[in-house]
């Protein structure tokens, strides 16, 4: 029956190709969307890793430095640094703004002002760390290279280096710059901070502030895109359901078309289970081939997608298992066709 | 061991029909199918020839009366026993019913594989059966690329591949030209051997010239379709 299943796919090769292409594209887009979500999470994780710290101190009532406008005096960091259990404390200023490239293009960016040579330690993949207040690091998603100039709040800045994968808010680029220069650019030099990044394990915060651990900070940085992330995941799941629908429909059409053939096989002594196995195997072969196409598509789509795509290796590894599950499910959905076939029809069929 | 002339299939007061129909197609039917002979079922359309073949093949269950095959009560066959019985019967269908996606040898090997033959043995036997029917040159062709006569030879090869003791043929010349039909008549007649019973349902009078036992089915005796006559030629 294995040979029969494979021959059937070979005989209807156009249908098989269409099925593989349709299911492959659906699985490929689903995989790519999973990669988009993974890239968003990886970007925010890397941003937090770059900023560093074990806790954040934020103004009381603020949910965190990324998802709100609350600020407090940057000098708060000195008071925090004196708290028990604190090894180091530094102010950061985070905001969402636009930067203008020298060619006139305007980019959305998440700007993080930090204190050089402190807790925050960016690692440029090209260029160097800023050596002057007007030098900045930009994420590679800005498309900028070392030496490029950008304008933020009327202040002209030079890109000294490029970091990679440092993004948040659905893959939006991060610009890392000198805290004082950022305060000058957006707050007319007022010494304000969104948070104090703390290295160590403080037992408590300061009055008028809140002490947030990294899980709370992670919630804060991901909250604005929570619905977008859920929507992307839902669309990915719907694409999987669509893939199941496509392969089930093709399996069903094949089973209906082959009703006479199945009655003949039963008349020759084939069992319902053997026929069911053949239907399931056909579906599994199609979905297995589609999973290979999906992986190729995901790799090919990543670089041309408007958002960063980082398909986790585990998703690639899970794809064959998912394809197997889809194939088995689609095959089982049409097994009833095989069970309903009456072998006596083999004599009557064709009249 | 069944000897020539002994009944391979025995029907007594047999009623048989389709589940979807209230009345049986055949009722109160008596017949012995002897081994070593060709039994011809003659009759008009609707007289019950195909129904009888289906019952002999184990595809329809007797609704009343007795039907035995080589001494086994067919009404009692269930599950794997029924499948095993079906695998012991060679069937030549009216419209050939070859699997279009399989080559000739793969079609012939199919019932062998269903019967549990190893792939290599099934392949060898399939080529052997095709060769015996003069089809070795077409063994890798698909049915769609064959003439009606060639398809019928492959269908006969498929039927005899597992060396069945009962071969059933349903209107085997219906879709063939005169030359191919004559060819098929002689091929089926040639299948008869001491341990094998051949039953052919047909309208084709050419079969009557073979050394056959003829059974006429008609509506005038025994209800909707009963035996109107049976004779040895």
Interface residues (C-beta under 8 A of the other chain):
Chain A: X1 X3 X4 X7 X8 X10 X11 X12 X260 X261 X264 X265 X266 X267 X268 X269 X270 X271 X274 X342 X343 X344 X346 X347 X348 X349 X350 X351
Chain B: X18 X50 X53 X54 X57 X59 X60 X83 X84 X86 X87 X91 X93 X94 X95 X97 X99 X100 X101 X102 X106 X110 X111 X113 X114 X115 X142 X158 X170
